[in-house]
Amino acid sequence: MSADPAPLLDVQDLQVTFSPRKKLFRERVSVRAVDGVSFQLHDGETLGLVGESGCGKSTTARGLLRLVEPSAGSVRLAGRELIGLPAKELRTARRDIQMVFQDPYSSLDPSMLVRESIGEPIDVHLRLGRAERTERVAELLRRVGLSPDYMLRYPHEFSGGQRQRLTIARAIAADPRILVLDEAVSALDVSTQNQVIGLLEELSAEIGLTYLFIAHDLSVVRHISDRVAVMYLGRIVEHGDAARVFDAPAHPYTQALLSAVPVPSPKVQRARERIVLAGDPPDPSNVPPGCRFHTRCPYVMEVCRTVDPLLSPALGSGEVACHLHTEGPRLGGASVRTMRSARQAQVPA
């Protein structure tokens, strides 16, 4: 039996801490926006990273690219450690991992022609001659479904969907192996979203791109992802194959997120149980003891208030960090949907 291939991207115990400046008569409080995140990304697959706004998804992406400096952890890209890498070597390593940001309007310099915007990473990483560079830009525009004639236009002359195609063209200009897409379709209307998702699927099939796809739209994540990781308050609370996570969520937070996703059938939609979480996520500068989700969990037990749950296997694939699987009902990795009511979980630990 052959061993599993080494991951293309291996993130272990990544931590990103922000320490604001101390103000007069105010105590300086550090915020750990990402607190021990670990995941792996294999060649050619798509990992969806989901969660509420403020849970740390975008900071995780920026941390692994070192757009913000991690305070601890390891990020290995094709076996090469990125944390602590000198600036010159980091620039070279970044050729293999590029990022597409949420807002295509602010991602492109309004004073630069498209030819120059897309040509920048070519100049940095490939150093082609002028004619080769121009041909490369034309090829990239064709690849993302735009006319090469557009290279002599400015960003304000394009629609939102076209601009996002331009940012994707720039991101793949140096032939990276991984694209990190941070809410790359959330600013677009539904029809344009579908076009961009279709483009990403085509690029994955044609040139073998690997994606870390960050989004809050779970229907889009389910469509494009091979695996899904769910974040809450700086940590991954569940991960696994996309089909397993969506069809049999093992964490109450995942269950609540999925219950908010509308379905096309009005009859099915009316029959679904809508789980409304009480309150807002806790202040990340004052994380509650025990399970971070216990202040909002409909199945909370006494052990949840004091003991931080460890990851345990989920049935089918992946892992889940929840006491329901080891204490009280002892779900043992089964879907939390098997619990008929919250009262069944009110069992002393």
Helices and strands as residue ranges (DSSP letters): E 9-18, E 31-41, E 46-50, H 57-64, E 72-77, E 80-81, H 87-93, G 94-96, E 97-100, H 104-107, H 114-125, H 130-143, G 148-152, G 155-157, H 160-171, E 178-182, H 190-207, E 210-214, H 218-224, E 227-232, E 235-241, H 242-247, H 252-259, H 266-271, G 302-305, E 311-313, E 319-321, G 323-325, G 336-338, G 342-345
